[in-house]
Amino acid sequence: MIMMMKLKKRNINLLTLPFVLLTLTACQTTLPVFEESNGQITDCSEIQQTITQGPVDYLFYANKMVDSMVNNSNVKSILKNHRIKIYLQTIENKSVDNIDIIAINKAVKNRILRSGQFIVMPDQQNADYRLAGSIYPLQHSADKCDNGNRKFTMSLTSRQQSSILWSEYKTFK
């Protein structure tokens, strides 16, 4: 009888273990690895990673870009001293694509607030930095840059010096 109860308990544990591991894996977050442009103007030959997939999940990439910003060495050096006062400029959709910009802006704001590293300011005058972004088509050019690609950019700029502290982009086909 006791042996039978131990076997049943072991079987239950063996059945629940994969479920627990699956649940923990789903909760796990990984830090993104993105190419950083560091505020430099880039041409099409420098775009190394074009994502070719079905509908683009701009929310996913907006969250990954914010994570990249928080983990950037330039941003971290400032965050060592104090939280950054940031103004969130509305991310613009400069493409003809039907994109839920409101959801993207909310996702960016939520991700920034959850990081606990920034103070979101209601106006640009009282902020130290401005986070701006846009989604736009790559322009027609002779260097084969136009392949139906879209570019999603975000940058963190100092309000005082107008210098770019962090900048990143992703391209999509």
Sequence and secondary structure as in RCSB ss.txt:
>XXXX:A:sequence
MIMMMKLKKRNINLLTLPFVLLTLTACQTTLPVFEESNGQITDCSEIQQTITQGPVDYLFYANKMVDSMVNNSNV
KSILKNHRIKIYLQTIENKSVDNIDIIAINKAVKNRILRSGQFIVMPDQQNADYRLAGSIYPLQHSADKCDNGNR
KFTMSLTSRQQSSILWSEYKTFK
>XXXX:A:secstr
 HHHHHHHHHHHHHHHHHHHHHHHHHH        B TT    GGG   EE  SS  HHHHHHHHHHHHHT HHH
HHHHTTS EEEEE   EE SSS   HHHHHHHHHHHHHHHTSEEEESSSTT SEEEEEEEEE    TTS  SS E
EEEEEEEETTT  EEEEEEEEE 
